[in-house]
Amino acid sequence: MMQGAPKGYSMFELPTMGKDQKQLYDYLKSQFLSRSPGVYDQLSGLASGQGAAYDQLEAPTMRFYNEKLAPSIANRYGVEGAGRSSGFQNSLAAGASNLAEGLQAQRAGIQQKAMSDILGMGNQLLGMPTSEFGITEKPSFLKDLIKMLGAASGPGLGLIGSLF
């Protein structure tokens, strides 16, 4: 916004959003800037790669491993005492390794998406004008009087009135 208008002009402001749109914009902007609890904090937690959100996302996969995959591997080595065999240990280690790789890939994808969403929110908020500004010529009694006299008097003074 300009600091002031040139002499003889005044500034005006036209809102580019309706009342409801402006309220939503202000809310989202405050969430983004103040880091208060809300969407931004959730995205920020995901972008950091840590937090309870990941525990919730990873819980079904961990449960599958503990309840289905590990017992299935143990059943393959169903002989008593086979739990100490190197084949059994290697199979459990491979399953755990695959699980860890899958969870890390999922975490990295979510983390990347959250970072992208945060940057997108910031760019949207920064690039969204809430008002447009302009200048208009101030009314001048003297100019208006000269124009009226010029128009009423004909071509002689009309030429002077057209200069203003």
Secondary structure, DSSP 8 states (H G I E B T S, - for coil): --S---TTEEEEEEESS-HHHHHHHHHHHHHHHH--TTHHHHHHHHHHT-SHHHHHHHHHHHHHIIIIIHHHHHHHT-STTGGGSHHHHHHHHHHHHHHHHHHHHHHHHHHHHHHHHHHHHHHHHHT--SEEEEEEE---HHHHHHHHHHHHH-HHHHHHHHT-
